[in-house]
Amino acid sequence: MNKKAIQALVTDFKNYAFVLLAASVFLYIGVVLPDQGKLGIYDTVLMITTILFLAGAFVSFKISLRYKKQLDETENQ
């Protein structure tokens, strides 16, 4: 892969991670707000989704770092 494609992947995965992180914060706020008329299952679903989004953000950051290291190695050669 060329440098431009790797740099695009780094940027894409960072953006994915930030979007997932922002969405998980939004969902967590839905759990924290007072529950007026909410069923208990909604809090559980929101927390599970929040955890999945946070895990996805973590994985996306890790993939972004892996591509960044690959980019650094190709620049050093």
N, C-alpha and C positions, 0 to 999 in steps of 0.2 A: 504494500500500500504506500501511496505517496504521502508526503507531509501534509498536504492540504486536506486529504481525506481523513487522516488521523486527527488533525486539528478540528475538523467538523464533527467527528465522533466525540471528542472531548467536550466540545461545546454542547452538543445535543444531550449527552448524558448528564451534564451539569444542569441543563435546563429541565430535563425530566425530574431530576432529584429535587430541584427547587419547587416545581409544580406539585409534586407529591407531598413535599413538606408543607407547603401552603394549604393544600387540601386537607391534610391531616390535622393541622391547627384549626381549620374551620370546623371540621367534624368534632374535634375535641371540645370546642366551644359549645357545640350542640349538646354535649354530655353534661357540661358544667352548669349550663343555664337551669334555672328552676323548672321542675317538671310539673307543669300544670296541665293535667289531662293526658300526659304521655303514659304509655304502657311501659312496663319494665323491660320488655324485649327490645325496645328502641335503644335504650342505653347500651345494652349488650351488643347489639348490631353496630352501633356507632363506635364503640370501643374496639371491636374486632376489626372494623374497617380502618380505624385510625392506626392500629398496630400494623396492619398489612401495608398501609401507605407509608408508614415510617420505615418498615423493612424494605419496601421497594425503593425508597429514597436512599437508604444506606447502601443497598446493592448498586444503585445507579452511581453514587459517589465512588464506590470501590471500582466499578468498571471505568469510570472517568479517570481515576488515578492510574489504573493499569494502562490505558491508552496514552496518558500523559507521560508515563515512564517510557513507553515504547517510542513516543515522539522524541523525548530527550535522547534516547539511545540512537535513533536514526540521525539526529542532528550532530551527535558527537562523532559519528563515523565519517 
